[in-house]
Amino acid sequence: MPSLFPSFLRPSFLRAKPLVDENSADFIFSTVAWVLQNFDHEEFFNRTRLVAPSNEFFPGRVSSVDGKAQNIFQHTLRYAGLSHWPFELRSSYQQQVDSECQMQPAPQDELALIHRNSTSTDIEIPVPVIITDTPLFVFYNPQQTLKPEDLSASYAHVIAQHLIIQSKQQPPGGSQFFAEASEVLATMMGFGVLLSNSAYTFRGGCGSCYNAMANRQPALTELDSVFVLALFSRLKGIATKDATFHLKKYLRPSYKRALKQIDQRLEQVNSLKRIA
């Protein structure tokens, strides 16, 4: 039976507890607005897909660790809409011996215009491949291939970082929130389920079961990641059952709490939909 009283008149113990605090929610909404204003809102609303950790999204047979890393990377790059950018995948072993790879890339004029294309149709939209003498390096630790979902999430986060650097845009709150903002951007590029599922790894009861080298280093908390995913889904009109099908089971109640909190900010949600 629906309540006869609006939520603000209900006793506090009957109100749904928000998933994240108001400051975190404000930051996420502001950052999502920043993403839509600066990183191709048309791409987001028209072509961006919610990427799932499944064979549908990551097909391919590989016979080596490097081959597996490369296969996951190419799929991740395509869903990010940046296959035409000069990315170069390297193992962490190469990073240790190559000082050039360890430097943060300078913005390149030919990459200044943000243009993404993540279309998944058989007929690809023509996008010119950008040729440059300065590649954008992305690294992986071979141990990470033991957790493909985490590896794709790591790739997406680094790709988003490159996108922000090349755009010369400052995230809300300034450069000190670069890592958090880039993770929000990665979620808005479709990788929210992967990022949420890999935001926290339980060590378990056996030390030999835990491999720190295979875990990614999240910038957002697990609940913040779920909140951004829920906002992504609200903006894209994705049904809860579809958004949570591949989400870890213990995170699904948190996702529903996030939706309730987001729906209390309906005016802000509608404002995000109107960004052009």
C-alpha positions, 0 to 999 in steps of 0.5 A: 500500500502506498504511503499517505504521507510525503517522504518529508513528513514521515518519521525519520526511521521510516525514510529510506537511508541515502546510499551516499552523503549529500556532499558525495551526491553533489560532487557526482551530479556536478561531475556528470554535468561536466562530463556531458558538457565537455565529452560529447553528450550526443555520443552518451545519449545516442550510442554509449552502451552499458558494458557487461562482463560477458562473452557478448562484449568481450569475445575472442580466443587467446593463447597467451597472457599478452594476447588476453590483455590486448584482446580486452584492451581493444574491446574496451577501447572500442566501447570507449569510442576511442579506437582511432586515438593513438593508444599503445598498450604496454606491460608493466615490465616495459614501463619499468625500463622505458622512462618515456612511458612514465611521463604524463603525456602533453596535450596534442593539438590533433586530439584537442577536439573530443570526438568519440564513436562507440557505435556497435553496429556492423556499419561503422561511422567513418572516423579518421585514425589520428596519426601522431609520433607521441602515443598514449600509453596504457599499462597492464600488469600480467597478473591482472589478466587473472581478473578480466573484469578488473582489467577492463575497468582499469583500462577504462579508467586510464583511457578516461584520464587520457581523455581529460588530459587531452581535453585540457578540462579541469574537473569540478573541484580542480585537479585534486579530483582528477582521479575521481572525475576520470572514474566518473567519466569512465562510468559515463562511457559505459563501464559502470558495472565493471567499475562497481564490481571491482571497486572492492576485493575481499581478501577471504580467509586464505592468504594464498587466495588474494593476489594484490597484483591482480586488483585495480586501484579504485578512486571512488568508493564502492558505494559512490561507484554504484551511485554513478552507475545508477545515475547513468542508468536513469539518464539512459533509461536502462531498466533496473533488472538490465543494469543489475544483471551482471552486478555483484549480488550484494551490490544490488540492494545498494543500487536500488537505494541509489535510485531512490536517492537519485529520484529525489533529485528529479529536477537535477536529473532532468537538467542533465538530460537537457544538456546540449 
